[in-house]
């Protein structure tokens, strides 16, 4: 008889077989590849409208003591400035190189949090790794606009998702409070996206938490408010066809979630202590976070009227600055109706279902989950996404995740999670209004855990179906899932990380670096580098201060010139009110050598075909300056003689 020592596994084999070691190894490998891909993408890009510079200039002013919304213009929430202001206050320079490294760290960390949530939902490490890559690929939307608040927003939302997916746990109140605080911080970063996430959580509570769901006078107003939200938000633009299509998709997609969730309504008197404590703690955590963030910013010099002007007035004014159409194919309306019909039909058929595992329903769940993942990661083969918009198909398929697989009734928190994840994701698509650019990709991120939930349900059903057919089929199921998951992970890693990183690395090596302190790691096309080098040289030789028409705020960082307060954004010609423009005009006139950098192409983009504003600052720029040189798109202007 052999002794225990004789059959003990070698230490290396025990280490390899340790689930924690495997997880750390896989996520570390993906993270390293993601860091390289993100670095090469973000350091070979500089867009001419320069939202990056606008955010960096406002952050720099905030770090050096200027009051937010008073001396620092911004339409974004205060937590963005508190969070990054605190980081830069540690001694880091507010410049392009440092900020882009921070964006990469947040980008990869967000992807990791989503990957961990996907692993928690599916119970499979390989699917967690695949989910991390899906999230990373969805967030390629971040690299054209480094330091945009979206980067912090998605990190907070990913943290909320992981906190919610982990469930109540042993410390129910603490878990709920953390999740709620993350939502509150998201609300104080981008008020629209944060509000939509909160609305999704409230809808889930109304449909699955007994104190709300069993009181029609509470439940129905919350449901109606959620369904009416798209109409209310976009009411002022109803004349435009794409807006009507967008509203229709949102309303019908949300209605499909409500219809699919109807069987999840708790029975009267059902015990839901953990869910109730979690929700109440989340509400308290959310309110506490909001109060703390507002109190902190007010202690730093911003008054209530400043907060209202920045967070509400300027945020709403974004619609007038950069409104664009949400890409919507003509067929989307028909897909929306089909999604609602499919949800209703599924609920009705399930009322007479025997409860036995059915193969075709499991395969349909897998197809829905994979379609979401491949669509939002821009890896959709075989025309799975007939639209160029990665949000549309996931929006219309999210209801599938609400329907639990056949079997015993799930615990209350799992039913709440089934509604919350799809509702938050679908509501989040509204964040693409009124500016649909990077917001489309940002909104798509929240469909990654929804797709994982569909895949988890598919695995549950397939496992039950295989077990019912015998031990051999059950073993085959395990092999098929393992190989398929590995293939999916490999396909995503190759297509979304390895190949883009290789391509961008070649570009980075071939292109020259910007010749400015704090931007030397940014490599751009030679003609772009020459253009900005000439402009900065002009500024250094001729200007004591300057204003752009519109601003390219990174030029303030590269030239070392402090911008006139209240740190005019790139789109000041459409965004800054008369009071703010008057302050800048006074400072320009008081400066001994003011300059204007005029870029008609970018100005035309911000004006969207409208006439230039009839304001004193715009009039001053047009009448009192003349072009003395040109560089690329820029007309370099000095005051007219005698002005």
C-alpha positions in Angstrom: 0.0 0.0 0.0 1.5 3.4 -1.1 2.0 6.1 1.5 0.4 9.5 1.2 3.8 11.0 0.3 4.1 8.7 -2.6 0.9 9.9 -4.3 1.3 13.6 -3.5 1.5 15.9 -6.5 4.7 17.8 -7.2 4.7 21.3 -5.9 4.7 22.8 -9.4 1.6 20.7 -10.2 -0.2 21.8 -7.1 0.6 25.4 -7.9 -0.6 25.1 -11.5 -3.8 23.4 -10.3 -4.6 26.1 -7.8 -7.6 28.1 -9.1 -6.3 31.3 -7.7 -2.9 30.9 -9.4 -4.6 30.2 -12.7 -6.8 33.2 -12.4 -3.9 35.5 -11.5 -1.8 34.2 -14.4 -4.6 34.6 -17.0 -5.7 38.0 -15.9 -2.1 39.2 -15.7 -1.4 38.0 -19.2 -4.4 39.7 -20.6 -3.7 42.9 -18.6 -0.1 43.0 -20.0 -1.3 42.6 -23.5 -4.0 45.2 -22.9 -1.6 47.7 -21.5 0.6 47.4 -24.6 -2.4 47.7 -27.0 -3.8 50.7 -25.0 -0.4 52.4 -24.9 0.2 52.2 -28.6 -3.4 53.3 -29.5 -3.5 56.2 -27.1 0.0 57.5 -27.8 -0.4 57.6 -31.6 -3.6 59.7 -31.5 -4.3 63.4 -31.1 -7.6 64.7 -32.4 -7.9 68.3 -33.6 -10.9 69.3 -31.4 -8.7 68.4 -28.3 -11.1 67.5 -25.6 -8.0 66.2 -23.8 -6.4 69.6 -23.6 -9.7 71.2 -22.4 -9.9 68.7 -19.5 -6.2 69.0 -18.6 -6.2 72.8 -18.6 -9.3 72.8 -16.3 -7.7 70.1 -14.0 -4.5 72.1 -13.9 -6.4 75.2 -12.8 -8.3 73.3 -10.2 -5.1 71.7 -8.8 -3.6 75.2 -8.4 -6.6 76.5 -6.4 -9.1 77.9 -8.9 -12.7 77.3 -7.9 -14.6 74.8 -10.0 -17.5 76.3 -12.1 -16.4 79.8 -11.0 -12.9 80.1 -12.3 -12.9 76.7 -14.1 -15.4 76.1 -16.8 -16.8 72.6 -16.9 -20.1 70.8 -17.7 -19.0 67.7 -15.8 -19.5 66.6 -12.2 -17.1 67.6 -9.3 -16.0 64.1 -8.5 -13.9 64.0 -11.7 -11.9 67.0 -10.5 -11.7 65.8 -6.9 -10.5 62.3 -7.9 -7.9 63.3 -10.5 -7.1 66.6 -8.7 -6.1 64.5 -5.7 -3.9 62.2 -7.8 -2.1 65.1 -9.5 -1.7 66.8 -6.2 0.6 64.0 -5.2 3.3 65.6 -7.3 2.5 64.4 -10.8 2.6 66.9 -13.7 -0.7 67.7 -15.4 0.4 66.9 -18.9 -0.4 64.6 -21.9 2.1 61.9 -21.0 1.0 61.5 -17.4 -2.7 61.8 -18.0 -2.6 59.2 -20.8 -0.8 56.7 -18.5 -3.6 57.3 -15.9 -6.2 56.6 -18.6 -4.5 53.4 -19.6 -4.5 52.3 -15.9 -8.2 53.0 -15.6 -9.0 51.4 -18.9 -7.3 48.1 -18.0 -8.6 48.1 -14.5 -12.2 48.7 -15.7 -11.8 45.7 -18.1 -10.5 43.6 -15.2 -13.4 44.4 -13.0 -15.8 43.5 -15.8 -13.9 40.3 -16.4 -14.1 39.3 -12.7 -17.9 40.0 -12.8 -18.3 37.8 -15.9 -16.3 35.0 -14.2 -18.6 35.4 -11.1 -21.7 35.1 -13.3 -20.6 32.2 -15.5 -18.4 30.3 -13.0 -15.8 29.9 -15.7 -12.3 31.5 -15.6 -11.9 31.4 -19.4 -15.2 33.2 -19.9 -14.0 35.7 -17.3 -10.9 36.3 -19.4 -13.0 36.6 -22.5 -15.3 39.1 -20.8 -12.3 41.2 -19.8 -11.2 41.4 -23.4 -14.7 42.2 -24.5 -14.8 45.1 -22.1 -11.3 46.3 -23.2 -12.3 46.3 -26.8 -15.6 48.2 -26.1 -13.5 50.9 -24.4 -11.3 51.6 -27.4 -13.8 54.5 -27.5 -11.6 56.1 -24.8 -8.4 56.6 -26.6 -9.3 59.5 -29.0 -10.4 61.6 -26.0 -7.9 60.9 -23.1 -8.8 62.2 -19.7 -12.5 62.6 -20.6 -14.7 61.9 -17.6 -15.9 58.8 -19.4 -12.7 57.0 -18.2 -13.5 57.5 -14.6 -17.2 56.9 -15.2 -16.7 53.4 -16.6 -14.4 52.5 -13.8 -17.0 53.5 -11.2 -19.8 51.6 -13.1 -17.6 48.5 -13.5 -16.9 48.6 -9.7 -20.7 48.8 -9.1 -21.3 45.8 -11.4 -18.7 43.7 -9.6 -20.1 44.7 -6.2 -23.6 43.8 -7.3 -22.6 40.5 -8.9 -20.8 39.5 -5.7 -24.2 39.6 -4.0 -25.0 40.5 -0.4 -22.3 38.3 1.0 -21.6 38.1 4.7 -21.6 41.9 5.3 -24.8 42.8 3.5 -25.0 46.4 4.5 -21.3 47.1 3.7 -21.7 45.5 0.3 -24.8 47.5 -0.5 -23.2 50.7 0.8 -20.1 50.3 -1.4 -22.3 49.6 -4.5 -24.4 52.7 -3.7 -21.4 54.9 -3.1 -20.0 53.9 -6.5 -23.3 54.9 -8.1 -23.3 58.2 -6.3 -19.7 58.9 -7.4 -20.7 58.0 -11.0 -23.7 60.5 -10.7 -21.2 63.2 -9.6 -18.9 62.4 -12.5 -21.4 62.4 -15.4 -24.8 63.3 -14.1 -26.7 61.8 -17.1 -25.0 58.4 -17.1 -25.2 58.2 -13.4 -28.9 59.1 -13.3 -29.6 56.4 -15.9 -27.8 53.8 -13.9 -29.7 54.7 -10.7 -33.0 54.6 -12.7 -32.2 51.0 -13.8 -31.5 49.9 -10.2 -34.8 51.5 -9.1 -36.7 49.7 -11.8 -35.2 46.4 -10.7 -36.2 47.1 -7.1 -39.7 48.0 -8.2 -40.1 44.7 -10.0 -38.4 42.3 -7.5 -38.5 43.8 -4.0 -41.7 43.0 -2.2 -42.3 46.4 -0.5 -42.4 48.1 -3.9 -43.5 45.3 -6.3 -46.6 44.4 -4.2 -47.9 48.0 -4.0 -49.2 49.0 -7.5 -49.4 52.7 -6.5 -45.6 52.5 -6.1 -44.7 50.0 -8.7 -46.6 51.4 -11.7 -45.4 55.0 -11.4 -41.8 53.8 -11.3 -42.3 51.5 -14.3 -44.0 54.3 -16.3 -41.3 56.8 -15.3 -38.6 54.4 -16.6 -40.5 53.8 -19.9 -41.2 57.5 -20.4 -37.6 58.6 -19.6 -36.4 58.5 -23.3 -39.4 60.5 -24.4 -38.9 63.2 -21.7 -35.1 63.5 -22.3 -35.4 63.8 -26.1 -38.7 65.7 -26.3 -37.1 68.9 -27.6 -35.8 67.1 -30.7 -38.8 65.1 -31.6 -38.9 66.7 -35.1 -35.8 64.7 -36.1 -36.4 61.2 -37.4 -33.4 59.6 -35.7 -34.7 60.9 -32.4 -38.1 59.3 -32.9 -36.4 56.0 -33.9 -34.1 56.2 -30.8 -37.0 56.8 -28.5 -38.9 53.9 -30.0 -36.0 51.5 -29.6 -35.4 52.6 -26.0 -39.1 52.4 -25.0 -39.7 49.0 -26.6 -36.4 47.5 -25.4 -37.3 48.7 -21.8 -40.8 47.3 -22.2 -39.4 43.9 -23.2 -37.4 43.9 -19.9 -40.5 44.7 -17.9 -42.5 42.0 -19.6 -39.7 39.4 -19.2 -39.4 40.4 -15.5 -43.2 40.0 -14.7 -42.9 36.4 -13.6 -40.2 37.4 -11.2 -42.5 39.5 -9.0 -42.1 38.1 -5.5 -45.0 36.3 -3.8 -46.7 38.1 -1.0 -44.8 37.8 2.3 -41.7 36.3 0.6 -38.6 36.6 2.8 -36.3 39.2 1.3 -34.3 40.4 4.3 -30.9 40.4 2.6 -32.2 42.1 -0.6 -34.0 44.8 1.5 -30.9 45.5 3.6 -28.7 45.6 0.5 -31.0 48.1 -1.3 -31.4 50.3 1.7 -27.7 50.3 2.3 -27.1 51.1 -1.3 -29.5 54.1 -1.2 -27.7 55.3 2.0 -24.3 54.9 0.4 -25.4 56.7 -2.7 -26.7 59.7 -0.8 -23.7 59.8 1.5 -21.3 59.8 -1.4 -23.2 62.6 -3.2 -23.3 64.7 0.0 -19.6 64.1 0.7 -18.6 65.0 -2.9 -20.7 68.2 -2.9 -19.5 69.2 0.6 -15.9 68.8 -0.5 -16.2 70.9 -3.6 -18.0 73.7 -1.7 -15.2 73.7 0.8 -12.8 74.3 -2.1 -14.7 77.5 -3.1 -17.6 76.6 -5.3 -21.0 78.0 -4.2 -24.4 76.5 -4.7 -25.1 78.7 -7.7 -21.8 77.7 -9.2 -22.7 74.0 -8.8 -26.1 74.6 -10.4 -24.6 76.5 -13.3 -21.9 73.9 -14.0 -23.7 70.6 -13.3 -27.1 71.5 -14.6 -27.0 74.6 -16.9 -23.7 73.8 -18.7 -24.5 70.1 -18.8 -27.8 70.8 -20.6 -26.1 73.3 -22.9 -23.9 70.5 -24.3 -26.9 69.7 -26.5 -26.4 73.1 -28.2 -22.7 72.6 -28.6 -22.1 69.2 -30.1 -25.4 67.5 -30.8 -25.2 64.6 -33.3 -27.4 61.8 -34.6 -27.5 58.4 -32.9 -26.8 56.0 -35.8 -30.1 54.0 -36.3 -30.8 51.7 -39.2 -34.2 51.8 -40.8 -34.9 48.2 -39.7 -34.4 49.0 -36.0 -38.1 49.8 -35.4 -39.1 46.4 -36.6 -36.4 44.7 -34.5 -37.7 46.6 -31.5 -41.3 45.4 -32.0 -40.0 41.8 -32.5 -38.0 42.0 -29.3 -41.0 43.0 -27.2 -43.2 40.4 -28.9 -40.5 37.7 -28.3 -40.3 38.7 -24.6 -44.1 38.5 -24.1 -44.4 35.2 -26.0 -41.5 33.7 -23.9 -43.3 34.7 -20.7 -46.6 33.2 -21.8 -45.1 30.0 -23.1 -43.2 29.5 -19.8 -46.4 29.4 -17.8 -47.1 26.0 -19.2 -43.5 24.8 -19.4 -42.8 21.4 -17.8 -39.5 22.5 -16.3 -37.4 20.0 -18.2 -34.2 21.2 -19.8 -34.7 22.0 -23.5 -31.7 22.1 -25.9 -32.9 24.8 -28.3 -33.6 27.4 -25.5 -30.1 26.9 -24.1 -28.6 27.4 -27.6 -30.7 30.6 -28.1 -29.4 32.0 -24.8 -25.8 31.3 -25.9 -26.5 33.0 -29.2 -27.9 36.0 -27.5 -24.9 36.3 -25.1 -22.3 35.8 -27.8 -24.0 38.3 -30.1 -23.8 40.9 -27.4 -20.2 40.2 -26.7 -19.1 40.1 -30.3 -21.1 43.2 -31.2 -19.8 45.4 -28.4 -16.2 44.2 -28.9 -16.5 45.0 -32.7 -15.6 41.3 -33.4 -18.9 40.3 -34.9 -18.4 37.7 -37.6 -20.9 36.5 -40.2 -22.7 39.8 -40.1 -24.0 39.3 -36.6 -24.3 43.1 -36.3 -26.0 44.4 -39.4 -25.7 47.9 -37.9 -22.5 49.9 -37.4 -23.9 50.9 -33.9 -22.7 48.4 -31.2 -25.5 49.4 -28.8 -28.6 48.4 -30.9 -28.6 44.6 -30.9 -27.6 44.3 -27.3 -30.3 46.8 -26.3 -32.9 44.7 -28.0 -31.6 41.3 -26.7 -31.1 42.3 -23.1 -34.5 41.0 -22.1 -33.2 37.4 -22.6 -31.0 37.8 -19.5 -34.1 38.6 -17.4 -35.7 35.2 -18.1 -34.2 32.5 -15.7 -33.5 29.0 -17.0 -36.0 26.3 -16.0 -35.6 24.9 -12.5 -36.1 26.0 -8.9 -37.0 29.5 -8.0 -33.9 31.7 -7.7 -33.2 33.6 -4.5 -34.5 37.2 -4.3 -31.1 38.9 -4.9 -30.4 36.9 -8.1 -33.8 37.9 -9.5 -33.1 41.5 -8.6 -29.7 41.2 -10.4 -31.4 39.7 -13.5 -33.4 42.9 -13.9 -30.9 45.4 -12.7 -28.0 44.5 -15.1 -30.1 44.7 -18.3 -32.1 47.8 -17.1 -28.9 49.7 -16.2 -27.4 48.8 -19.6 -30.4 49.7 -21.7 -30.9 53.0 -19.8 -27.2 53.8 -20.2 -27.6 53.9 -24.0 -29.5 57.2 -23.4 -26.1 58.6 -22.6 -25.4 58.7 -26.3 -27.8 61.6 -26.5 -27.1 64.4 -27.4 -23.5 63.6 -28.3 -23.2 60.1 -29.8 -19.4 59.9 -30.4 -17.4 58.1 -27.7 -20.6 57.8 -25.6 -21.8 55.0 -27.9 -18.8 52.8 -27.0 -19.0 53.8 -23.3 -22.6 52.8 -23.1 -21.9 49.4 -24.8 -19.6 48.4 -21.9 -22.6 47.7 -19.6 -23.8 45.0 -22.0 -20.8 42.8 -21.2 -22.2 41.5 -17.9 -25.6 41.1 -19.5 -24.1 38.9 -22.2 -22.3 36.9 -19.5 -25.6 36.4 -17.7 -27.1 34.9 -20.9 -24.0 32.6 -21.3 -24.3 31.6 -17.7 -28.0 30.6 -18.1 -27.1 28.7 -21.3 -24.4 26.7 -19.5 -26.9 25.9 -16.7 -29.4 24.7 -19.2 -26.9 22.7 -21.2 -25.5 21.1 -18.1 -28.9 20.0 -17.0 -29.8 18.7 -20.5 -26.5 16.8 -20.7 -26.9 15.3 -17.2 -30.4 14.1 -18.1 -28.9 12.2 -21.0 -26.3 10.4 -19.0 -22.8 10.5 -17.6 -21.1 10.3 -21.0 -23.0 13.3 -22.4 -22.2 15.3 -19.2 -18.5 14.7 -19.7 -18.8 15.7 -23.3 -20.5 18.9 -22.2 -17.5 19.8 -20.1 -15.1 19.2 -22.9 -17.2 21.2 -25.4 -17.6 24.1 -23.1 -13.8 24.1 -22.3 -12.7 24.0 -25.9 -15.3 26.6 -27.0 -14.4 29.0 -24.2 -10.7 28.7 -25.0 -11.4 29.3 -28.7 -13.5 32.4 -27.9 -10.8 33.7 -25.6 -8.1 33.1 -28.2 -10.1 34.7 -31.0 -10.8 37.8 -28.9 -7.2 38.1 -27.7 -5.8 37.8 -31.2 -8.3 40.2 -32.9 -8.8 42.8 -30.2 -5.4 43.0 -28.5 -2.5 41.3 -30.3 -3.1 42.5 -33.9 -4.1 46.1 -33.0 -1.1 46.3 -30.7 1.2 45.0 -33.4 -0.1 47.5 -36.0 0.0 50.5 -33.6 3.5 49.5 -32.5 4.8 49.8 -36.0 3.1 53.2 -36.4 4.5 54.4 -33.1 8.0 53.4 -34.2 7.7 55.1 -37.6 6.2 58.4 -36.4 8.1 61.2 -34.7 7.4 62.4 -31.1 5.9 65.7 -30.2 8.8 68.1 -29.2 7.2 69.4 -26.1 7.8 68.8 -22.4 5.1 66.6 -21.0 4.1 65.3 -24.5 7.3 63.6 -25.6 5.8 60.1 -25.5 3.1 61.1 -28.0 4.0 60.0 -31.6 2.0 61.5 -34.4 2.1 61.8 -38.2 5.0 64.0 -39.3 2.8 66.7 -40.8 0.8 66.9 -37.6 4.0 67.2 -35.5 5.3 70.0 -37.8 2.0 71.9 -37.6 1.9 72.0 -33.8 5.6 72.7 -33.6 5.2 75.8 -35.8 2.2 77.0 -33.8 4.0 76.6 -30.5 7.0 78.4 -31.9 4.8 81.3 -33.0 3.2 81.5 -29.6 6.6 81.5 -27.8 7.9 84.3 -30.0 4.8 86.5 -30.2 2.3 85.9 -27.5 1.9 86.8 -23.8 -1.5 85.1 -23.9 -3.8 83.8 -26.6 -7.2 82.5 -27.4 -8.1 79.9 -30.1 -11.1 80.1 -32.4 -11.9 77.5 -31.2 -9.3 76.6 -28.5 -6.8 73.8 -28.8 -6.1 73.8 -25.1 -3.1 71.5 -25.2 -1.3 74.5 -26.7 -1.4 76.2 -23.3 0.4 73.2 -21.8 3.0 73.0 -24.6 3.7 76.7 -24.6 3.7 77.1 -20.8 1.2 80.0 -21.0 -1.6 80.2 -18.4 -5.0 80.4 -20.1 -7.3 83.4 -19.3 -10.0 82.5 -16.8 -12.4 80.7 -16.7 -10.2 78.3 -18.7 -12.2 78.5 -21.9 -13.1 75.0 -23.4 -12.3 74.1 -26.9 -15.9 74.9 -28.0 -16.1 78.2 -26.1 -17.7 79.8 -29.2 -20.8 77.7 -28.5 -20.4 76.7 -24.8 -19.2 79.7 -22.8 -21.8 82.2 -21.7 -21.5 86.0 -22.2 -20.2 86.5 -18.7 -17.4 84.1 -19.1 -16.5 85.5 -22.5 -16.4 89.0 -21.1 -13.9 87.9 -18.4 -11.6 86.5 -21.1 -12.0 89.6 -23.3 -10.9 91.8 -20.4 -7.8 89.7 -19.8 -6.9 89.6 -23.5 -7.1 93.4 -23.7 -5.0 93.8 -20.6 -2.3 91.6 -22.0 0.6 93.3 -23.8 0.8 90.8 -26.6 -2.4 88.8 -27.2 -2.7 86.4 -30.1 -5.5 84.5 -31.8 -5.1 81.0 -33.3 -7.9 80.6 -35.8 -9.0 77.2 -37.2 -12.1 77.5 -39.4 -12.4 73.8 -39.9 -12.8 72.9 -36.2 -14.9 76.1 -35.6 -17.3 74.9 -38.3 -17.6 71.6 -36.6 -18.5 73.2 -33.3 -20.9 75.7 -34.9 -22.7 72.9 -36.9 -23.6 75.2 -39.8 -24.8 78.0 -37.5 -23.6 81.6 -37.8 -20.7 82.7 -35.5 -21.9 84.0 -32.2 -22.7 87.7 -31.8 -20.7 88.2 -28.6 -18.1 90.8 -27.7 -15.3 88.2 -27.6 -16.1 86.8 -31.0 -16.4 90.3 -32.4 -13.1 91.2 -30.9 -11.4 88.3 -32.5 -12.9 88.9 -35.9 -12.4 92.7 -36.0 -9.2 93.4 -34.1 -6.8 90.7 -35.4 -5.2 89.9 -38.7 -3.4 86.8 -40.0 0.3 87.1 -40.2 1.2 83.4 -40.8 -0.4 80.1 -41.4 0.4 76.5 -40.3 -1.7 73.6 -41.5 -5.3 74.4 -40.5 -4.2 77.4 -38.3 -4.3 81.0 -39.1 -1.9 82.7 -36.7 -3.1 86.2 -35.9 -1.8 89.3 -34.1 -3.6 92.6 -33.3 -4.1 94.9 -36.2 -2.0 98.0 -36.1 -3.7 100.7 -34.1 -6.0 98.2 -32.3 
